[in-house]
Amino acid sequence: MDDERAVAPEERKPLRRNLLLGAMFGMGAAIGTALGLPAVIYLFFSPKSRKPSEWTEAGGIAAIPPNAPVEIAFHRKRVDGWKVVSEKTTAWVVKHPDNTVTAFGPQCTHLGCAYHWTEAGSGFLCPCHTSLFSIDGKVLSGPAPRPLDRYDTKIEAGKLFIGRLRPSVETRA
Amino acid sequence: MKATLERVAAWIDERTGLYTAGRGFFEEKIPASSGWHQVFGSVALFLVLTQAFTGILLAFNYAPTPGEAYNSLRYILTEVTCGRLIRGLHHWGASMLIVVVVLHMVQVFLWGAYKKPRESTWIVGVVLLLLTLTYGLTGYLLPWDNRAYWGTVVATNIAAQLPLVGPLMARLLGGEGAVGVVTFARFYGLHVLLLPPATMLLIGLHVFLVRKHGVAPGPGDEGLSKKPFFPGQVFKDTVAIFFAFAILFLLAVAVRVPLEQLADPGDTSYIPRPEWYFLFLFQTLKLFNGPLELVGSAVLPGLAVMALILVPFIDRGKLVKVTRRTVAIAVVALAAIGWTGLTAAAVKSTPSEALAAQVDYSGPTAWIQLSPEELAGVAYFRQENCVSCHAFGRASDGPDLSRGLIHRDAAWMIRHFKDPAGMRPGSSMPAAGLSDAQLNSLAAFLLRLNPDNATVLADAPEFATQGALVYQSHQCSACHRVNGVGMTIGPALNGLARRQTRSWVADHFANPQKLSPGTSMPPYKFSPKELDNLMSYLFSLPES
């Protein structure tokens, strides 16, 4: 390695130089991969999830009048990094005459503002950009791109259980 | 294509000078004697950058307050993909950095490369060594487990005892005598806000000084023409970096860095030990008692740092070959012997962790190898007094089950236990009054039985068989693994004694959510006797 003094440097330089360069880039690439790949996985792979129970009880449905949306508050558990937090959240619940129930996610599908059922009963109105949704969640007017999101629901012994929030997929007609 | 690239490069260079500067850096002429012995500085720089990289990644998933710190680190270790690897790289990278920095200093010292005009380069290097050690000291607290907490209690108390500055140090490190949120915030601030820019500035100054004075020549270099830094020496540096990284990566993958139980200021049984590179200081401290304690904690370390700084001013002789620098070699050898001796003494005086468990491992311990189900089988075997007819190793009414002659499967045995004469006409064995699950345990034990482990029936301690019984009846193996049996939804329980205290585990049974937020483990209520047996059993499980 130290013998370039013995041979005139010009004669052997290009080959040796390229060999050394190749080896250096190879080692550099190996180190870069061994550090970079785990870093990408660390940052972009979702962590092993701990699932809290899927269903949350949200009270009895007997008191809910049919076809009149009510906002129901309930506590649900959510995995937040290294914690499971219990947080208050709400759903707009519509009871149908046949005693089935639809529960809408409380945020407008446009930009996430909280909407409300209008007192006149004309629909769910978002105060931010005046998106208006019908009682079955369809977009009536305004910039909202899709119907209201719905929670999975089930009714057991007269009690409403709320599950995962499913984003609606249907686009505006 | 190539021409376009060159034009772009020229355009950028004209406006920034980046390429010219880079070329100037790599084409720097270095003495003809330069070679493999000078790679350590580059390796140290590489490791510093790696620490910054892994440290930033850890910070992305880490909450720097005492309680949260522990939970978030455990999240990194158990839930984030590659989290354990990143933490391993950061942990072992710190140790390696200290090794490499010391090797770098030893090389410079042996070769006398600190001589005029390079005194300032040396002094900046000494300060960088101290910064590296401060990183180690402050980073040690950040996991906030017992090891971190108690190690820091000792370190801050030493600082508080220093003459004159002691009280100020105590206040600066966050409160007199107690390690808590303030100390934690100060250590974290030092570790991630103050030390990194200070280190970068000083490394910049260090490299600038190396460049200003040129790489130190050896004796005899005066008559020889210099050689370029690139590619020869750059290649050697790269090879050294590659080997260092390979070792680091293997360590991070293969050697698990433990996270002990959450820091417990009330745990009086914990015996703190500093990180290995501080053990020599820890041992030095033991040599001095009473009023002399300061000699060990402040005077000697202070003198050592002073001596290091003064090295270039003490040794001002002519440059000679390294092999003729006998005094320097002797100093390094003495320091190495002293360091090794102190460290070895400290390691030797560290109580073995196994002592914490209450099992006498010198006695017969074949029972430790059994699974909880098999061990519960031992309990039923005793409970049903099977031994009155099935004695092991001597004649009795029933067959000797310990001779390894059972060639039936568990299903047959369970049917036989329920209806002995039905399966084996003429048998005088009474039916066992046990449930299916209990008979399963009994069958599992009998199937495991052989002449070598037949002693378990006599030797297995009552707490272990009864503890295994509780373990079985609560179906702990649906989530936990013991001796390789059971699921891995929860942590494996072998070596529990190393990780947790009994009081912690007892509290955890009562309220798992409080101690491990987010755990899927339900709370358990045991009778005091059950709890005692179960915990004694679990704490006797050796490291798997």
HADDOCK unambig.tbl for C-alpha pairs under 7 A between the chains (distance, minus, plus):
assign (segid A and resid 17 and name CA) (segid B and resid 231 and name CA) 6.73 0.50 0.50
assign (segid A and resid 20 and name CA) (segid B and resid 231 and name CA) 6.92 0.50 0.50
assign (segid A and resid 20 and name CA) (segid B and resid 235 and name CA) 6.42 0.50 0.50
assign (segid A and resid 24 and name CA) (segid B and resid 235 and name CA) 6.24 0.50 0.50
assign (segid A and resid 24 and name CA) (segid B and resid 238 and name CA) 6.30 0.50 0.50
assign (segid A and resid 27 and name CA) (segid B and resid 242 and name CA) 6.27 0.50 0.50
assign (segid A and resid 38 and name CA) (segid B and resid 82 and name CA) 5.85 0.50 0.50
assign (segid A and resid 41 and name CA) (segid B and resid 81 and name CA) 6.49 0.50 0.50
assign (segid A and resid 41 and name CA) (segid B and resid 82 and name CA) 6.64 0.50 0.50
assign (segid A and resid 42 and name CA) (segid B and resid 80 and name CA) 6.47 0.50 0.50
assign (segid A and resid 42 and name CA) (segid B and resid 81 and name CA) 5.37 0.50 0.50
assign (segid A and resid 42 and name CA) (segid B and resid 82 and name CA) 5.37 0.50 0.50
assign (segid A and resid 42 and name CA) (segid B and resid 83 and name CA) 6.23 0.50 0.50
assign (segid A and resid 45 and name CA) (segid B and resid 81 and name CA) 6.58 0.50 0.50
assign (segid A and resid 47 and name CA) (segid B and resid 79 and name CA) 5.20 0.50 0.50
assign (segid A and resid 47 and name CA) (segid B and resid 80 and name CA) 4.47 0.50 0.50
assign (segid A and resid 47 and name CA) (segid B and resid 81 and name CA) 5.89 0.50 0.50
assign (segid A and resid 48 and name CA) (segid B and resid 79 and name CA) 4.91 0.50 0.50
assign (segid A and resid 48 and name CA) (segid B and resid 80 and name CA) 6.54 0.50 0.50
assign (segid A and resid 82 and name CA) (segid B and resid 71 and name CA) 6.31 0.50 0.50
assign (segid A and resid 82 and name CA) (segid B and resid 72 and name CA) 5.57 0.50 0.50
assign (segid A and resid 82 and name CA) (segid B and resid 75 and name CA) 5.35 0.50 0.50
assign (segid A and resid 83 and name CA) (segid B and resid 517 and name CA) 5.94 0.50 0.50
assign (segid A and resid 83 and name CA) (segid B and resid 518 and name CA) 5.70 0.50 0.50
assign (segid A and resid 84 and name CA) (segid B and resid 517 and name CA) 6.59 0.50 0.50
assign (segid A and resid 84 and name CA) (segid B and resid 518 and name CA) 4.94 0.50 0.50
